[in-house]
Protein backbone atom coordinates (compact mmCIF):
# COMPACT_ATOMS: atom_id res chain seq x y z
CA UNK A 1 0.00 0.00 0.00
CA UNK A 2 1.48 3.40 -0.96
CA UNK A 3 2.42 5.93 1.70
CA UNK A 4 0.93 9.42 1.78
CA UNK A 5 4.33 10.76 0.65
CA UNK A 6 4.24 8.53 -2.46
CA UNK A 7 0.67 9.57 -3.27
CA UNK A 8 1.59 13.24 -2.80
CA UNK A 9 4.63 12.91 -5.10
CA UNK A 10 2.58 11.27 -7.89
CA UNK A 11 -0.25 13.79 -7.49
CA UNK A 12 2.13 16.74 -7.72
CA UNK A 13 3.84 15.21 -10.76
CA UNK A 14 0.55 14.72 -12.67
CA UNK A 15 -1.67 17.47 -11.22
CA UNK A 16 -1.29 19.93 -14.11
CA UNK A 17 -2.08 17.18 -16.63
CA UNK A 18 -5.22 16.26 -14.65
CA UNK A 19 -6.28 19.90 -14.27
CA UNK A 20 -6.05 20.33 -18.06
CA UNK A 21 -8.77 17.69 -18.56
CA UNK A 22 -12.15 19.17 -19.43
CA UNK A 23 -14.41 19.40 -16.38
CA UNK A 24 -11.74 18.87 -13.68
CA UNK A 25 -12.13 21.55 -10.99
CA UNK A 26 -9.45 20.37 -8.53
CA UNK A 27 -7.26 17.56 -7.22
CA UNK A 28 -6.40 16.37 -3.72
CA UNK A 29 -5.34 13.31 -1.77
CA UNK A 30 -7.95 11.25 0.05
CA UNK A 31 -9.37 7.80 0.60
CA UNK A 32 -11.03 6.19 -2.38
CA UNK A 33 -14.78 5.75 -2.11
CA UNK A 34 -16.60 2.86 -3.74
CA UNK A 35 -20.41 2.88 -3.84
CA UNK A 36 -20.43 5.74 -1.33
CA UNK A 37 -18.29 3.87 1.20
CA UNK A 38 -14.80 5.00 2.15
CA UNK A 39 -12.05 2.43 1.66
CA UNK A 40 -8.62 2.33 3.30
CA UNK A 41 -6.90 3.04 -0.07
CA UNK A 42 -5.18 6.40 -0.42
CA UNK A 43 -5.90 7.90 -3.83
CA UNK A 44 -5.60 10.96 -6.00
CA UNK A 45 -9.05 12.55 -5.84
CA UNK A 46 -10.17 14.47 -8.93
CA UNK A 47 -13.11 16.80 -8.43
CA UNK A 48 -15.23 17.27 -11.54
CA UNK A 49 -18.05 19.67 -12.29
CA UNK A 50 -20.21 16.83 -13.57
CA UNK A 51 -19.46 13.11 -13.53
CA UNK A 52 -19.83 11.52 -16.98
CA UNK A 53 -19.39 8.06 -18.42
CA UNK A 54 -16.29 7.38 -20.51
CA UNK A 55 -18.51 7.15 -23.59
CA UNK A 56 -19.48 10.81 -23.08
CA UNK A 57 -15.89 12.06 -22.77
CA UNK A 58 -13.16 12.69 -25.29
CA UNK A 59 -10.30 10.22 -24.88
CA UNK A 60 -7.95 12.99 -23.68
CA UNK A 61 -10.39 13.94 -20.89
CA UNK A 62 -10.72 10.48 -19.31
CA UNK A 63 -9.13 10.20 -15.87
CA UNK A 64 -7.29 6.88 -15.65
CA UNK A 65 -8.22 4.41 -12.91
CA UNK A 66 -4.70 4.69 -11.55
CA UNK A 67 -1.56 6.72 -12.13
CA UNK A 68 1.84 5.12 -11.44
CA UNK A 69 0.05 2.47 -9.39
CA UNK A 70 -1.86 5.03 -7.28
CA UNK A 71 -5.65 4.70 -7.54
CA UNK A 72 -7.71 7.70 -8.62
CA UNK A 73 -11.16 8.66 -7.43
CA UNK A 74 -13.53 10.93 -9.38
CA UNK A 75 -15.90 12.97 -7.23
CA UNK A 76 -18.64 15.22 -8.59
CA UNK A 77 -18.30 18.56 -6.84
CA UNK A 78 -19.97 21.06 -9.12
CA UNK A 79 -18.02 24.22 -9.87
CA UNK A 80 -15.78 25.80 -7.23
CA UNK A 81 -16.28 29.52 -6.65
CA UNK A 82 -14.00 31.86 -4.73
CA UNK A 83 -15.72 33.68 -1.90
GUTI-425196 format. One record per atom (N, C-alpha, C): residue number from 1; x, y, z negated; residue in three letters. Coordinates in steps of 0.1 Angstrom, whole numbers. Layout:
N
<node><resi>NUM</resi><east>X</east><north>Y</north><up>Z</up><resn>ALA</resn></node>
...
END
This chain:
83
<node><resi>1</resi><east>9</east><north>-12</north><up>0</up><resn>UNK</resn></node>
<node><resi>1</resi><east>0</east><north>0</north><up>0</up><resn>UNK</resn></node>
<node><resi>1</resi><east>9</east><north>12</north><up>0</up><resn>UNK</resn></node>
<node><resi>2</resi><east>6</east><north>22</north><up>9</up><resn>UNK</resn></node>
<node><resi>2</resi><east>15</east><north>34</north><up>10</up><resn>UNK</resn></node>
<node><resi>2</resi><east>14</east><north>43</north><up>-3</up><resn>UNK</resn></node>
<node><resi>3</resi><east>24</east><north>50</north><up>-6</up><resn>UNK</resn></node>
<node><resi>3</resi><east>24</east><north>59</north><up>-17</up><resn>UNK</resn></node>
<node><resi>3</resi><east>18</east><north>73</north><up>-12</up><resn>UNK</resn></node>
<node><resi>4</resi><east>15</east><north>81</north><up>-21</up><resn>UNK</resn></node>
<node><resi>4</resi><east>9</east><north>94</north><up>-18</up><resn>UNK</resn></node>
<node><resi>4</resi><east>20</east><north>102</north><up>-10</up><resn>UNK</resn></node>
<node><resi>5</resi><east>33</east><north>100</north><up>-14</up><resn>UNK</resn></node>
<node><resi>5</resi><east>43</east><north>108</north><up>-7</up><resn>UNK</resn></node>
<node><resi>5</resi><east>44</east><north>103</north><up>8</up><resn>UNK</resn></node>
<node><resi>6</resi><east>42</east><north>90</north><up>11</up><resn>UNK</resn></node>
<node><resi>6</resi><east>42</east><north>85</north><up>25</up><resn>UNK</resn></node>
<node><resi>6</resi><east>30</east><north>91</north><up>32</up><resn>UNK</resn></node>
<node><resi>7</resi><east>19</east><north>91</north><up>26</up><resn>UNK</resn></node>
<node><resi>7</resi><east>7</east><north>96</north><up>33</up><resn>UNK</resn></node>
<node><resi>7</resi><east>8</east><north>111</north><up>36</up><resn>UNK</resn></node>
<node><resi>8</resi><east>14</east><north>118</north><up>26</up><resn>UNK</resn></node>
<node><resi>8</resi><east>16</east><north>132</north><up>28</up><resn>UNK</resn></node>
<node><resi>8</resi><east>26</east><north>135</north><up>40</up><resn>UNK</resn></node>
<node><resi>9</resi><east>36</east><north>127</north><up>40</up><resn>UNK</resn></node>
<node><resi>9</resi><east>46</east><north>129</north><up>51</up><resn>UNK</resn></node>
<node><resi>9</resi><east>40</east><north>127</north><up>65</up><resn>UNK</resn></node>
<node><resi>10</resi><east>32</east><north>116</north><up>66</up><resn>UNK</resn></node>
<node><resi>10</resi><east>26</east><north>113</north><up>79</up><resn>UNK</resn></node>
<node><resi>10</resi><east>15</east><north>123</north><up>82</up><resn>UNK</resn></node>
<node><resi>11</resi><east>8</east><north>128</north><up>72</up><resn>UNK</resn></node>
<node><resi>11</resi><east>-3</east><north>138</north><up>75</up><resn>UNK</resn></node>
<node><resi>11</resi><east>4</east><north>151</north><up>80</up><resn>UNK</resn></node>
<node><resi>12</resi><east>15</east><north>155</north><up>73</up><resn>UNK</resn></node>
<node><resi>12</resi><east>21</east><north>167</north><up>77</up><resn>UNK</resn></node>
<node><resi>12</resi><east>27</east><north>166</north><up>91</up><resn>UNK</resn></node>
<node><resi>13</resi><east>32</east><north>154</north><up>94</up><resn>UNK</resn></node>
<node><resi>13</resi><east>38</east><north>152</north><up>108</up><resn>UNK</resn></node>
<node><resi>13</resi><east>28</east><north>153</north><up>119</up><resn>UNK</resn></node>
<node><resi>14</resi><east>16</east><north>148</north><up>116</up><resn>UNK</resn></node>
<node><resi>14</resi><east>6</east><north>147</north><up>127</up><resn>UNK</resn></node>
<node><resi>14</resi><east>-6</east><north>157</north><up>125</up><resn>UNK</resn></node>
<node><resi>15</resi><east>-5</east><north>166</north><up>115</up><resn>UNK</resn></node>
<node><resi>15</resi><east>-17</east><north>175</north><up>112</up><resn>UNK</resn></node>
<node><resi>15</resi><east>-20</east><north>184</north><up>124</up><resn>UNK</resn></node>
<node><resi>16</resi><east>-10</east><north>190</north><up>130</up><resn>UNK</resn></node>
<node><resi>16</resi><east>-13</east><north>199</north><up>141</up><resn>UNK</resn></node>
<node><resi>16</resi><east>-20</east><north>192</north><up>153</up><resn>UNK</resn></node>
<node><resi>17</resi><east>-15</east><north>180</north><up>156</up><resn>UNK</resn></node>
<node><resi>17</resi><east>-21</east><north>172</north><up>166</up><resn>UNK</resn></node>
<node><resi>17</resi><east>-35</east><north>169</north><up>163</up><resn>UNK</resn></node>
<node><resi>18</resi><east>-38</east><north>165</north><up>151</up><resn>UNK</resn></node>
<node><resi>18</resi><east>-52</east><north>163</north><up>146</up><resn>UNK</resn></node>
<node><resi>18</resi><east>-61</east><north>175</north><up>147</up><resn>UNK</resn></node>
<node><resi>19</resi><east>-55</east><north>186</north><up>143</up><resn>UNK</resn></node>
<node><resi>19</resi><east>-63</east><north>199</north><up>143</up><resn>UNK</resn></node>
<node><resi>19</resi><east>-66</east><north>204</north><up>157</up><resn>UNK</resn></node>
<node><resi>20</resi><east>-58</east><north>199</north><up>167</up><resn>UNK</resn></node>
<node><resi>20</resi><east>-61</east><north>203</north><up>181</up><resn>UNK</resn></node>
<node><resi>20</resi><east>-72</east><north>195</north><up>187</up><resn>UNK</resn></node>
<node><resi>21</resi><east>-77</east><north>185</north><up>180</up><resn>UNK</resn></node>
<node><resi>21</resi><east>-88</east><north>177</north><up>186</up><resn>UNK</resn></node>
<node><resi>21</resi><east>-101</east><north>185</north><up>184</up><resn>UNK</resn></node>
<node><resi>22</resi><east>-109</east><north>184</north><up>194</up><resn>UNK</resn></node>
<node><resi>22</resi><east>-121</east><north>192</north><up>194</up><resn>UNK</resn></node>
<node><resi>22</resi><east>-130</east><north>187</north><up>183</up><resn>UNK</resn></node>
<node><resi>23</resi><east>-135</east><north>197</north><up>175</up><resn>UNK</resn></node>
<node><resi>23</resi><east>-144</east><north>194</north><up>164</up><resn>UNK</resn></node>
<node><resi>23</resi><east>-138</east><north>192</north><up>150</up><resn>UNK</resn></node>
<node><resi>24</resi><east>-124</east><north>191</north><up>150</up><resn>UNK</resn></node>
<node><resi>24</resi><east>-117</east><north>189</north><up>137</up><resn>UNK</resn></node>
<node><resi>24</resi><east>-116</east><north>202</north><up>130</up><resn>UNK</resn></node>
<node><resi>25</resi><east>-121</east><north>203</north><up>117</up><resn>UNK</resn></node>
<node><resi>25</resi><east>-121</east><north>215</north><up>110</up><resn>UNK</resn></node>
<node><resi>25</resi><east>-110</east><north>216</north><up>99</up><resn>UNK</resn></node>
<node><resi>26</resi><east>-105</east><north>204</north><up>96</up><resn>UNK</resn></node>
<node><resi>26</resi><east>-95</east><north>204</north><up>85</up><resn>UNK</resn></node>
<node><resi>26</resi><east>-90</east><north>190</north><up>83</up><resn>UNK</resn></node>
<node><resi>27</resi><east>-78</east><north>189</north><up>76</up><resn>UNK</resn></node>
<node><resi>27</resi><east>-73</east><north>176</north><up>72</up><resn>UNK</resn></node>
<node><resi>27</resi><east>-68</east><north>176</north><up>58</up><resn>UNK</resn></node>
<node><resi>28</resi><east>-69</east><north>165</north><up>51</up><resn>UNK</resn></node>
<node><resi>28</resi><east>-64</east><north>164</north><up>37</up><resn>UNK</resn></node>
<node><resi>28</resi><east>-60</east><north>149</north><up>35</up><resn>UNK</resn></node>
<node><resi>29</resi><east>-56</east><north>147</north><up>22</up><resn>UNK</resn></node>
<node><resi>29</resi><east>-53</east><north>133</north><up>18</up><resn>UNK</resn></node>
<node><resi>29</resi><east>-64</east><north>129</north><up>8</up><resn>UNK</resn></node>
<node><resi>30</resi><east>-69</east><north>117</north><up>9</up><resn>UNK</resn></node>
<node><resi>30</resi><east>-80</east><north>113</north><up>0</up><resn>UNK</resn></node>
<node><resi>30</resi><east>-81</east><north>98</north><up>1</up><resn>UNK</resn></node>
<node><resi>31</resi><east>-91</east><north>92</north><up>-7</up><resn>UNK</resn></node>
<node><resi>31</resi><east>-94</east><north>78</north><up>-6</up><resn>UNK</resn></node>
<node><resi>31</resi><east>-104</east><north>75</north><up>5</up><resn>UNK</resn></node>
<node><resi>32</resi><east>-101</east><north>66</north><up>13</up><resn>UNK</resn></node>
<node><resi>32</resi><east>-110</east><north>62</north><up>24</up><resn>UNK</resn></node>
<node><resi>32</resi><east>-124</east><north>57</north><up>18</up><resn>UNK</resn></node>
<node><resi>33</resi><east>-134</east><north>62</north><up>25</up><resn>UNK</resn></node>
<node><resi>33</resi><east>-148</east><north>57</north><up>21</up><resn>UNK</resn></node>
<node><resi>33</resi><east>-153</east><north>49</north><up>32</up><resn>UNK</resn></node>
<node><resi>34</resi><east>-160</east><north>38</north><up>28</up><resn>UNK</resn></node>
<node><resi>34</resi><east>-166</east><north>29</north><up>37</up><resn>UNK</resn></node>
<node><resi>34</resi><east>-180</east><north>27</north><up>33</up><resn>UNK</resn></node>
<node><resi>35</resi><east>-190</east><north>30</north><up>42</up><resn>UNK</resn></node>
<node><resi>35</resi><east>-204</east><north>29</north><up>38</up><resn>UNK</resn></node>
<node><resi>35</resi><east>-208</east><north>37</north><up>26</up><resn>UNK</resn></node>
<node><resi>36</resi><east>-201</east><north>49</north><up>25</up><resn>UNK</resn></node>
<node><resi>36</resi><east>-204</east><north>57</north><up>13</up><resn>UNK</resn></node>
<node><resi>36</resi><east>-198</east><north>54</north><up>0</up><resn>UNK</resn></node>
<node><resi>37</resi><east>-189</east><north>43</north><up>0</up><resn>UNK</resn></node>
<node><resi>37</resi><east>-183</east><north>39</north><up>-12</up><resn>UNK</resn></node>
<node><resi>37</resi><east>-168</east><north>41</north><up>-11</up><resn>UNK</resn></node>
<node><resi>38</resi><east>-162</east><north>47</north><up>-21</up><resn>UNK</resn></node>
<node><resi>38</resi><east>-148</east><north>50</north><up>-22</up><resn>UNK</resn></node>
<node><resi>38</resi><east>-140</east><north>37</north><up>-23</up><resn>UNK</resn></node>
<node><resi>39</resi><east>-129</east><north>36</north><up>-15</up><resn>UNK</resn></node>
<node><resi>39</resi><east>-121</east><north>24</north><up>-17</up><resn>UNK</resn></node>
<node><resi>39</resi><east>-108</east><north>29</north><up>-24</up><resn>UNK</resn></node>
<node><resi>40</resi><east>-99</east><north>20</north><up>-26</up><resn>UNK</resn></node>
<node><resi>40</resi><east>-86</east><north>23</north><up>-33</up><resn>UNK</resn></node>
<node><resi>40</resi><east>-75</east><north>26</north><up>-23</up><resn>UNK</resn></node>
<node><resi>41</resi><east>-79</east><north>28</north><up>-10</up><resn>UNK</resn></node>
<node><resi>41</resi><east>-69</east><north>30</north><up>1</up><resn>UNK</resn></node>
<node><resi>41</resi><east>-67</east><north>45</north><up>3</up><resn>UNK</resn></node>
<node><resi>42</resi><east>-55</east><north>50</north><up>1</up><resn>UNK</resn></node>
<node><resi>42</resi><east>-52</east><north>64</north><up>4</up><resn>UNK</resn></node>
<node><resi>42</resi><east>-53</east><north>65</north><up>19</up><resn>UNK</resn></node>
<node><resi>43</resi><east>-57</east><north>77</north><up>24</up><resn>UNK</resn></node>
<node><resi>43</resi><east>-59</east><north>79</north><up>38</up><resn>UNK</resn></node>
<node><resi>43</resi><east>-57</east><north>94</north><up>42</up><resn>UNK</resn></node>
<node><resi>44</resi><east>-56</east><north>96</north><up>55</up><resn>UNK</resn></node>
<node><resi>44</resi><east>-56</east><north>110</north><up>60</up><resn>UNK</resn></node>
<node><resi>44</resi><east>-71</east><north>112</north><up>63</up><resn>UNK</resn></node>
<node><resi>45</resi><east>-76</east><north>122</north><up>57</up><resn>UNK</resn></node>
<node><resi>45</resi><east>-90</east><north>125</north><up>58</up><resn>UNK</resn></node>
<node><resi>45</resi><east>-92</east><north>137</north><up>69</up><resn>UNK</resn></node>
<node><resi>46</resi><east>-99</east><north>135</north><up>79</up><resn>UNK</resn></node>
<node><resi>46</resi><east>-102</east><north>145</north><up>89</up><resn>UNK</resn></node>
<node><resi>46</resi><east>-116</east><north>149</north><up>88</up><resn>UNK</resn></node>
<node><resi>47</resi><east>-118</east><north>162</north><up>85</up><resn>UNK</resn></node>
<node><resi>47</resi><east>-131</east><north>168</north><up>84</up><resn>UNK</resn></node>
<node><resi>47</resi><east>-135</east><north>173</north><up>98</up><resn>UNK</resn></node>
<node><resi>48</resi><east>-147</east><north>169</north><up>102</up><resn>UNK</resn></node>
<node><resi>48</resi><east>-152</east><north>173</north><up>115</up><resn>UNK</resn></node>
<node><resi>48</resi><east>-165</east><north>180</north><up>114</up><resn>UNK</resn></node>
<node><resi>49</resi><east>-168</east><north>189</north><up>123</up><resn>UNK</resn></node>
<node><resi>49</resi><east>-181</east><north>197</north><up>123</up><resn>UNK</resn></node>
<node><resi>49</resi><east>-193</east><north>188</north><up>124</up><resn>UNK</resn></node>
<node><resi>50</resi><east>-191</east><north>178</north><up>133</up><resn>UNK</resn></node>
<node><resi>50</resi><east>-202</east><north>168</north><up>136</up><resn>UNK</resn></node>
<node><resi>50</resi><east>-196</east><north>155</north><up>139</up><resn>UNK</resn></node>
<node><resi>51</resi><east>-200</east><north>144</north><up>132</up><resn>UNK</resn></node>
<node><resi>51</resi><east>-195</east><north>131</north><up>135</up><resn>UNK</resn></node>
<node><resi>51</resi><east>-201</east><north>126</north><up>148</up><resn>UNK</resn></node>
<node><resi>52</resi><east>-193</east><north>120</north><up>157</up><resn>UNK</resn></node>
<node><resi>52</resi><east>-198</east><north>115</north><up>170</up><resn>UNK</resn></node>
<node><resi>52</resi><east>-192</east><north>101</north><up>172</up><resn>UNK</resn></node>
<node><resi>53</resi><east>-199</east><north>94</north><up>180</up><resn>UNK</resn></node>
<node><resi>53</resi><east>-194</east><north>81</north><up>184</up><resn>UNK</resn></node>
<node><resi>53</resi><east>-183</east><north>83</north><up>194</up><resn>UNK</resn></node>
<node><resi>54</resi><east>-174</east><north>73</north><up>196</up><resn>UNK</resn></node>
<node><resi>54</resi><east>-163</east><north>74</north><up>205</up><resn>UNK</resn></node>
<node><resi>54</resi><east>-168</east><north>76</north><up>219</up><resn>UNK</resn></node>
<node><resi>55</resi><east>-180</east><north>70</north><up>223</up><resn>UNK</resn></node>
<node><resi>55</resi><east>-185</east><north>72</north><up>236</up><resn>UNK</resn></node>
<node><resi>55</resi><east>-189</east><north>86</north><up>239</up><resn>UNK</resn></node>
<node><resi>56</resi><east>-191</east><north>94</north><up>229</up><resn>UNK</resn></node>
<node><resi>56</resi><east>-195</east><north>108</north><up>231</up><resn>UNK</resn></node>
<node><resi>56</resi><east>-183</east><north>118</north><up>229</up><resn>UNK</resn></node>
<node><resi>57</resi><east>-171</east><north>112</north><up>229</up><resn>UNK</resn></node>
<node><resi>57</resi><east>-159</east><north>121</north><up>228</up><resn>UNK</resn></node>
<node><resi>57</resi><east>-150</east><north>118</north><up>240</up><resn>UNK</resn></node>
<node><resi>58</resi><east>-142</east><north>129</north><up>243</up><resn>UNK</resn></node>
<node><resi>58</resi><east>-132</east><north>127</north><up>253</up><resn>UNK</resn></node>
<node><resi>58</resi><east>-121</east><north>119</north><up>246</up><resn>UNK</resn></node>
<node><resi>59</resi><east>-114</east><north>111</north><up>254</up><resn>UNK</resn></node>
<node><resi>59</resi><east>-103</east><north>102</north><up>249</up><resn>UNK</resn></node>
<node><resi>59</resi><east>-93</east><north>110</north><up>240</up><resn>UNK</resn></node>
<node><resi>60</resi><east>-89</east><north>122</north><up>244</up><resn>UNK</resn></node>
<node><resi>60</resi><east>-79</east><north>130</north><up>237</up><resn>UNK</resn></node>
<node><resi>60</resi><east>-85</east><north>135</north><up>223</up><resn>UNK</resn></node>
<node><resi>61</resi><east>-98</east><north>134</north><up>221</up><resn>UNK</resn></node>
<node><resi>61</resi><east>-104</east><north>139</north><up>209</up><resn>UNK</resn></node>
<node><resi>61</resi><east>-107</east><north>128</north><up>199</up><resn>UNK</resn></node>
<node><resi>62</resi><east>-104</east><north>116</north><up>202</up><resn>UNK</resn></node>
<node><resi>62</resi><east>-107</east><north>105</north><up>193</up><resn>UNK</resn></node>
<node><resi>62</resi><east>-96</east><north>104</north><up>182</up><resn>UNK</resn></node>
<node><resi>63</resi><east>-101</east><north>103</north><up>170</up><resn>UNK</resn></node>
<node><resi>63</resi><east>-91</east><north>102</north><up>159</up><resn>UNK</resn></node>
<node><resi>63</resi><east>-89</east><north>87</north><up>157</up><resn>UNK</resn></node>
<node><resi>64</resi><east>-76</east><north>83</north><up>158</up><resn>UNK</resn></node>
<node><resi>64</resi><east>-73</east><north>69</north><up>156</up><resn>UNK</resn></node>
<node><resi>64</resi><east>-76</east><north>63</north><up>143</up><resn>UNK</resn></node>
<node><resi>65</resi><east>-79</east><north>50</north><up>142</up><resn>UNK</resn></node>
<node><resi>65</resi><east>-82</east><north>44</north><up>129</up><resn>UNK</resn></node>
<node><resi>65</resi><east>-71</east><north>44</north><up>119</up><resn>UNK</resn></node>
<node><resi>66</resi><east>-59</east><north>45</north><up>124</up><resn>UNK</resn></node>
<node><resi>66</resi><east>-47</east><north>47</north><up>115</up><resn>UNK</resn></node>
<node><resi>66</resi><east>-36</east><north>54</north><up>123</up><resn>UNK</resn></node>
<node><resi>67</resi><east>-27</east><north>60</north><up>116</up><resn>UNK</resn></node>
<node><resi>67</resi><east>-16</east><north>67</north><up>121</up><resn>UNK</resn></node>
<node><resi>67</resi><east>-3</east><north>63</north><up>114</up><resn>UNK</resn></node>
<node><resi>68</resi><east>6</east><north>57</north><up>121</up><resn>UNK</resn></node>
<node><resi>68</resi><east>18</east><north>51</north><up>114</up><resn>UNK</resn></node>
<node><resi>68</resi><east>15</east><north>42</north><up>103</up><resn>UNK</resn></node>
<node><resi>69</resi><east>4</east><north>34</north><up>104</up><resn>UNK</resn></node>
<node><resi>69</resi><east>0</east><north>25</north><up>94</up><resn>UNK</resn></node>
<node><resi>69</resi><east>-8</east><north>31</north><up>83</up><resn>UNK</resn></node>
<node><resi>70</resi><east>-10</east><north>44</north><up>83</up><resn>UNK</resn></node>
<node><resi>70</resi><east>-19</east><north>50</north><up>73</up><resn>UNK</resn></node>
<node><resi>70</resi><east>-33</east><north>51</north><up>78</up><resn>UNK</resn></node>
<node><resi>71</resi><east>-43</east><north>46</north><up>71</up><resn>UNK</resn></node>
<node><resi>71</resi><east>-57</east><north>47</north><up>75</up><resn>UNK</resn></node>
<node><resi>71</resi><east>-61</east><north>61</north><up>76</up><resn>UNK</resn></node>
<node><resi>72</resi><east>-71</east><north>64</north><up>85</up><resn>UNK</resn></node>
<node><resi>72</resi><east>-77</east><north>77</north><up>86</up><resn>UNK</resn></node>
<node><resi>72</resi><east>-92</east><north>75</north><up>82</up><resn>UNK</resn></node>
<node><resi>73</resi><east>-98</east><north>86</north><up>78</up><resn>UNK</resn></node>
<node><resi>73</resi><east>-112</east><north>87</north><up>74</up><resn>UNK</resn></node>
<node><resi>73</resi><east>-118</east><north>99</north><up>81</up><resn>UNK</resn></node>
<node><resi>74</resi><east>-129</east><north>98</north><up>87</up><resn>UNK</resn></node>
<node><resi>74</resi><east>-135</east><north>109</north><up>94</up><resn>UNK</resn></node>
<node><resi>74</resi><east>-148</east><north>113</north><up>86</up><resn>UNK</resn></node>
<node><resi>75</resi><east>-148</east><north>125</north><up>81</up><resn>UNK</resn></node>
<node><resi>75</resi><east>-159</east><north>130</north><up>72</up><resn>UNK</resn></node>
<node><resi>75</resi><east>-166</east><north>142</north><up>79</up><resn>UNK</resn></node>
<node><resi>76</resi><east>-179</east><north>141</north><up>80</up><resn>UNK</resn></node>
<node><resi>76</resi><east>-186</east><north>152</north><up>86</up><resn>UNK</resn></node>
<node><resi>76</resi><east>-188</east><north>163</north><up>75</up><resn>UNK</resn></node>
<node><resi>77</resi><east>-183</east><north>175</north><up>78</up><resn>UNK</resn></node>
<node><resi>77</resi><east>-183</east><north>186</north><up>68</up><resn>UNK</resn></node>
<node><resi>77</resi><east>-191</east><north>198</north><up>73</up><resn>UNK</resn></node>
<node><resi>78</resi><east>-194</east><north>198</north><up>86</up><resn>UNK</resn></node>
<node><resi>78</resi><east>-200</east><north>211</north><up>91</up><resn>UNK</resn></node>
<node><resi>78</resi><east>-188</east><north>220</north><up>94</up><resn>UNK</resn></node>
<node><resi>79</resi><east>-191</east><north>233</north><up>96</up><resn>UNK</resn></node>
<node><resi>79</resi><east>-180</east><north>242</north><up>99</up><resn>UNK</resn></node>
<node><resi>79</resi><east>-176</east><north>249</north><up>86</up><resn>UNK</resn></node>
<node><resi>80</resi><east>-163</east><north>251</north><up>84</up><resn>UNK</resn></node>
<node><resi>80</resi><east>-158</east><north>258</north><up>72</up><resn>UNK</resn></node>
<node><resi>80</resi><east>-159</east><north>273</north><up>75</up><resn>UNK</resn></node>
<node><resi>81</resi><east>-162</east><north>281</north><up>65</up><resn>UNK</resn></node>
<node><resi>81</resi><east>-163</east><north>295</north><up>67</up><resn>UNK</resn></node>
<node><resi>81</resi><east>-155</east><north>301</north><up>55</up><resn>UNK</resn></node>
<node><resi>82</resi><east>-147</east><north>311</north><up>58</up><resn>UNK</resn></node>
<node><resi>82</resi><east>-140</east><north>319</north><up>47</up><resn>UNK</resn></node>
<node><resi>82</resi><east>-150</east><north>328</north><up>40</up><resn>UNK</resn></node>
<node><resi>83</resi><east>-148</east><north>328</north><up>27</up><resn>UNK</resn></node>
<node><resi>83</resi><east>-157</east><north>337</north><up>19</up><resn>UNK</resn></node>
<node><resi>83</resi><east>-151</east><north>350</north><up>16</up><resn>UNK</resn></node>
END
